């Protein structure tokens, strides 16, 4: 069954980055029989990116308030900056995939 992240559409790829703007936890998204578990079982390396606490607060404080978009963008940017070093290290073995 497909979740809101539609990770199953990446089946067959060696490297999959799942950006999941959801209230689900990593355990819920990776449960046996789920999309991410299926990708991993088929040999894909999956990096799961979920909103951190500040991003969750910005996103889910009021989903329908357009004034929140600035706070969401700021929180997401800050999280991206914080994750960049560890994500770079995790993706380094796959650098050849991006060479042109």
Secondary structure by P-SEA (a helix, b strand, c coil): ccccccccccccccbbbbbcccccccccccccccaaaaaaaaccbbbbbcccaaaaaaaacccccccaaaaaaaaaaaaaaaaaaaaaaaaccccccccc
